Amino acid sequence: MLYVFSLLQPIFLHALSASIHLFLLVSVSLHWLWNKVTFTPPAAREEKSKEEKHRPNSNNTLFKTTVFCSLAVSAFSFVLCLFNYFYWYTSGWSEQNLVTFLDLALKTLAWGVVSVSLHNGFSFFFTEKKRFRFSFFFGAWCTFYLVFSCYSFVVGIVVLPERPIQYLVSDVVSTCAGFFFCYVAYFVKNKGCAKGIEEPLLNGDANVPNEKVAKGGDTVTPFSHAGVFSVLTFSWVGPLVAVGNKKTLDLEDVPQLDTKDSVVGAFPSFRDKLEADCDANAINSITTLKLVKNLAKSAWKEILFTAFLALLNTLASYVGPYLIDVFVQYLDGRRQYENQGYVLVFVFFFAKIVECLSQRHWFFRLQQIGIRMRALLVTMIYNKALTLSCQSKQGHTSGEIINFMTVDAERVGNFSWYMHDLWMVALQVVLALLILYKSLGLASIAALVATVVVMLANVPLGSLQEKFQNKLMESKDTRMKATSEILRNMRILKLQGWEMKFLSKVIELRKTEQGWLKKYVYTAAMTTFVFWGAPTFISVVTFGTCMLIGIPLESGKILSALATFRILQEPIYNLPDTISMIAQTKVSLDRISSFLCLDDLRSDVVEKLPRGSSDTAIEVIDGTFSWDLSSPNPKLQNINIKVFHGMRVAVCGTVGSGKSTLLSCVLGEVPKISGILKVCGTKAYVAQSPWIQSGKIEDNILFGERMDRERYEKVLEACSLKKDLEILSFGDQTVIGERGINLSGGQKQRIQIARALYQDADIYLFDDPFSAVDAHTGSHLFKECLLGLLSSKTVVYVTHQVEFLPAADLILVMKDGKITQCGKYTDLLNSGTDFMELVGAHKKALSTLDSLDEVAKSNEISTLEQDVNVSSPHVFKEKEASREEPKGQLVQEEEREKGKVGFLVYWNYITTAYGGALVPFILLAQILFEALQIGSNYWMAWATPISTDVEPPVGGTTLIVVYVVLAVGSSFCVLVRSMLLVTVGYKTATILFNKMHFCIFRAPMSFFDSTPSGRVLNRASTDQSTVDTDIPYQIGSFAFSMIQLLGIIAVMSQVAWQVFIVFIPVIAVSIWYQQYYIPSARELSRLVGVCKAPIIQHFAETISGTSTIRSFDQQSRFQETNMKLTDGYSRPKFNIAGAMEWLCFRLDMLSSITFAFSLIFLISIPTGIIDPGIAGLAVTYGLNLNMIQAWVIWNLCNLENKIISVERILQYTSIPCEPPLVVEDNRPDPSWPLYGEVDIQDLQVRYAPHLPLVLRGLTCKFHGGMKTGIVGRTGSGKSTLIQTLFRIVEPTSGQVMIDNINISSIGLHDLRSRLSIIPQDPTMFEGTVRNNLDPLEEYTDEQIWEALDKCQLGDEVRKKEGKLDSTVSENGENWSMGQRQLVCLGRVLLKKSKVLVLDEATASVDTATDNLIQQTLRQHFSDSTVITIAHRITSVLDSDMVLLLSQGLIEEYDTPTTLLENKSSSFAQLVAEYTMRSKSSFEKSVDH
């Protein structure tokens, strides 16, 4: 009987348990040793290596759970072992205690070895028989372990009920683990096998077998298939963090999103549900409520899950304050049961673990929801922009539409953080009041009143903050709109010398923005003051009420209340912020939904017929069309045309007659008022203003089609692109800059024509495609494209060149929105005046050719001697040299800093405002605040008794008065700190903005040629906003949280110095984790910035090219591209969110363990050694340890992520600057240039050091008062020569002299302001007619009207209601291309410079208007030097000299007559070709 009784004793159970775990350890060790010492033959070694490759699949969820369970049993045994050790250390050791300790130690070691062996696939635990499964030994061991655990559990319940609770918990854990291990060992077969070496816990799932691969070869995020343990601990981010720690992360290293998070996967379902939820009008009836409902539906599971996590976190966070009073009573010796201290420690620790886990996953899931919602909205906005009608589009500038994406969609995504705050505030306040009522009774009502007062005080602050935020956003929108327009047109600003004027405009707009920013940040400072002052105010009111109504104050209850007040900070602070965010998000959703409800392009405008269903390609019957349906004067009236398949139709007329609008009607772009419009077949469209995408030339031509090399080569040949591609270093792989900025106008136009030709459509629409190319190229294009490749196609072409009209089967003559004449060329010559006006102007131009030809034949004109250097050897040398030039793309990948953010960036930021003088005062204020806070709490803990039967050391009045003084002092310090911080932040933001914009505006044009405007706008908007509001807060938060952490350590160490034993290694590990994590986080943040610019750029390009995209039916391809770019932006954002939680989880665990050890130290100290109140204070502070410790590291990491915005802005403050605007020591005379003589000497020019020479040794002289025409093939260097004259491009060698002054020796403003230019691309700014003609406000209204009359626009402007104040829309889109060119002419007529440059100035106007312009120039610039680049030969025939360029060299330079005399000259051949082509029409008319 005694023997049986001994089998039921705890000492026997622990001895047996220790024995079986020791047996396991010895068995595993011997097996491992045997494998090491046994000689393995080569064949067996090879077989063994094969076996090693076939380890059990470590990515199987059940396998992972097995490893996790074994590790959990080991960890639980270790914690229990430590608890017992500290308890027995104070109470003494017995034989039973020693056996129990040995059992727990061996169990910890044994299960730790099992988990490691399983993880590494140790063969001792596995066997191989066709399928892999756990070995017999492992199964037998699990069986024995289960039997023993059940036996121990039953004995503990039945025989030993008085045993400590921890042993019962241990038995439950062992029994559950035994059942699980037996199930795995006997019933589960592992069918997979792991490939490669498994990563440790730090890196999570590093090598995943059968990895899903996304497009582009990137792996899908491990989160999509991670196991429970990996998800729980965020180990799935481990591999990415590990890669980032070894090398600089690139986008290729960042995994693709899972389908449910990817917009490509999530959007179709979201769109379908939204459309199903709307009325019959589908997408046009979207309301804010429907949008919100369907956004919530798209993530309803995650929303419910985060709500559960938020609830769990809130409940767990209040466990500590609830138990502090009990803990203080325990330390005072009032214990309710044995081992109560350990139970309290366990509950504290468990609550902390639950709080940390729930918070980490709550925060991560919220970010996941926000990223998905933002992506869905961006896609909706983009798709809507592609379908907007032109009238709807005119109501919103491209900047406003882009803002819907960059600001409003982003704000809705950020709202996910605040999703549960409203109901959580109510829950937190209720829980706080319950705890306070338990501790302080009726005084909790005073706490409620104080809480309500603080919240009400926050309401007006929140309302003000919301108001200022809205105003700030509005002013920012206005500034960004102006900045965007300026960046698009920077070339014309520099040519005109206006950049400083427009910079001052941006600075003025920024000053308005700064006014609201200042109000916003100071209001935020007051909110911060309320946040930190609220606990103090509520505690003063509550404790004062206790004193008044006679409720005794005990230290335990005081500490419980203080901990509760600290938790109440969050809802008090968050409530106004949440209300403000709800209001802002509603505004954003309203804006987005109203945009989504705008009218789409009406599908009933054009009746589209399938290919081959009709013999008519285009038919319009009684068509009336208008861009503005509300306008009483339709743009086109009574249109009747019928175009059969295979016809060539020419459309001609004066400027503004409606030619381009007619083509837009065929495309379905213009709203139809009445009539019928039918189109049969597919369409291709070439716009008047070339629309070029950023990217390779090849991609621009293919435009989504597959490569057909034979067809591609034919198109290149027909479009004269082969020679251009040979010159370019990378051929058709050359990357084109934004809007084709690094191509000439002719090259852009020919690429656009090639794009249309390659599509092999049925109907081709050309909107004046030949105006942007030279005469020879225009003739070639017409012959090879319209008469060659498109000979069997239906072609409708608008043209101002009469010589292209005879080849048309049908000519439409337009005037004032009507087709006044229609017929063949010869019929129209004799039928009416409108056509004869156009032809008459052309005849007049040809008569000039005839007279020149006659004069040349008579050889009566003498020529001036010119200094021309055209030696053949020099040409060959230059050609050879150009081939040897280093090759490189003009548009480079966006530069981003790599590696650690340098200390210099932080130093520059800190010392920018006031030289950093205020920084020490900010730190001092925070240190004093923390010291006074600790002092006030210490005072309350010391001055209040442990219980009512203990005499308090001070009186009640003294207690409250001292506390109030300390509280008021701390509140004052936090107010001073907040005000100083925002002052420094505001000043720094202002200085950095001004520096960056000055450097951008003073940057050379090469910077804008190689830098897409999206990159600049990203810095001016996103990065500047971060500097404005986020970085001051982030720097302050890091410094303040560090001071708080030091305060907590000081308080806890003062009570129990042993805490340092734990603190030192924990802090070391935390720093290591931070250093391990930060490289990845830093590069991911940079990638977020880099990935945002392409979205903006693609969006902007799409908005400007919607007509072209729709004409080619390419909407779906562009939508797919946008979704890919959006996912590309979401990828680093998603992974940085995961990486942040990966770090915070580990830091939370470390701080929770530290807190648990601190509690163990406190309960291990004998009663009476320390003051229980002070010990309770240490616990109160310790409750925040995990939050503050994680906050320090989080703020440090977040600061380094945010400071990248400063780094990116500082990048642009150090970009190369143009030469000075004014050289004070060398300013030209006010009358300079007096004669206008331009002397070019051995001029060589290249656009960038890595690009070949464009001008290769030009030497010539333009005599003052003479008119020089410059001709040559597209890309020959004509426009480059002009840019060099204005020093847009600086000479590589050689010089340009104007009136004997080297232009490189004077200031840029002095040079450009004395010259005039009508540029190749006519530019108008949003505003009025007046400020487009006179942006510097230098001229009177009379002078402006005079200039308008001279440039043939006076009558047009007088018709408008606003006259000179008539509205000009963005990019001058409400003016035709020709009218915009005439406005540019008006500018130079106002300026009246001595040197005038015409860069293809009349390319977009008809011949009659061209003749009028030439006449105006001859009349008003008769004594000026006029340099004309023209594609129309007639525009340069009346010049005194003609300069012909070829491949950057002077081929010919002489008078027109001399060049025409030499029939072999290139100019003579060009003129002969033009004459032959032009005269053919008249010869035909004579024949008839």
Buried (B, 14 or more C-beta within 10 A) or exposed (E): EEEEEEEBBBBBBBBBBBEBBBBBBEEBEEBBEEEEEEEEEEEEEEEBEEBEEBBBBBBBBBBBBBBBBBBBBBBBBBBBBBBBBBBBEEEEEEEEBEBBBBBBBBBBBBBBBBBBBBBBBBBBBBBEEEEBBBBEBBBEBBBBBBEBBBBBBEBBEEBBEEBBEBBBEBBBBBBBBBBBBBBBBEEBEBEBBBBEEBBEBBBBBBBBBEBBEBEEEBBBBBBBBBBEBBBBBBBBBBBBBBBBBEEBBEBEBBBBBBEBBBBBBBBEBBBEBBBEBBEEEEBBBBBBEBBBBBBEBBBEEBBEBBBEBBBBBBBBBBBBBBBBBBBBBBBBEBEEEEBBBBBBBBBBBBBBBBBBBBBBBBBBBBBBBBBBBBBBBBBBBBBBBBBBBBBBBBEBBBBBBBBBBBBBBBBBBBBBBBBBBBEBBEBBBEBBBBBBBEBBBEBBBBBBBBBEBBBEBBEEBBBBBBBBBBBBBEBBBBBBBBBBBBBBBBBBBBBBBBBBEBBEBBBEBBEBBBBBBBBBBBBBBBBBBBBBBBBBBBBBBBBBBBBEEEBBBBBBBBBBBBBBBBBBBBBBBBBBBBBBBBBBBBBBBBBBBEBBBBBBBEEEBBEBBEEEEBEBBBBBEEBBBBBBEEEEEBBBBBBEBBBBBBBBBBBBBBBBBBBBBBBBBBBBBBBBBEBEBBBBBBBBBBBBBBBBBBBBBBBBBBBBBEEEEEBBEBBBBBBBBEEBBEBBBBBBEBBBBBBBBBBBBBBBBBBBBBBBBBBBBBBBBBBBBBBBBBBBBBBBBBEBBBBBBBEEBBBBBBBBBBBBBBBBBBBBBBBBBBBBBBBBBBBBBEBBEBBBBBBBBBBEBBEBBEEBBEBBEEEEEEEEEBEBBBEEEBBEEBBEEBEEBEEEBBBEEBEBBEEEBEEEBBEBBBEBBEEEEBBEEBBBBBBBBBBBBBBBBBBBBBBBBBBEEEEBEEEBEEBBEBBBBBBBBBBBBBBBBBBBBBBBBBBBBBEBBBBBBBBBBBBBBBBBBBBBBBBBBBBBBBBBBBBBBBBBBBBBBBBBBBBBBBBBBEBBBBBBEBBEEBBEEBBEEBEEBBEBBBBBBBBBBBBBBBBBBBBBBBBBBBBBBBBBBBBBBBBEBBBEBBBBBBBBBBBBBBBBBBBBBBBBBBBBBBBBBBBBBBBBBBBBBEEEEBBBBBBBBBBBBBBBBBBBBBBBBBBBBBBBBBBBBBBBBBBBBEBEEBBEBEBEEEEBEEEBBEBBBBBBBBBBBBBBEBBBBBBBBBBBBBBBBBBBBBBBBBBBBBBBBBBBBBBBBBBBEBBBBBBEBEBBBBBBBBBBBBBBBBBBBBBBBBBBBBBBBBBEEEBEEEBBBBBBBBBBBBEBBEEEEEBBEBEBBBBBBBBBBBBBBBBBBBBBBBBEBBBBBBBBBBBBBBBBBBBBBBEBBEEBBEEBBBBBBBBBBBBBBBBBBBBBBBBBBBBBBBBBBBBBBBEEBBBBEBBBBBBEBBBEBBEBBEEE
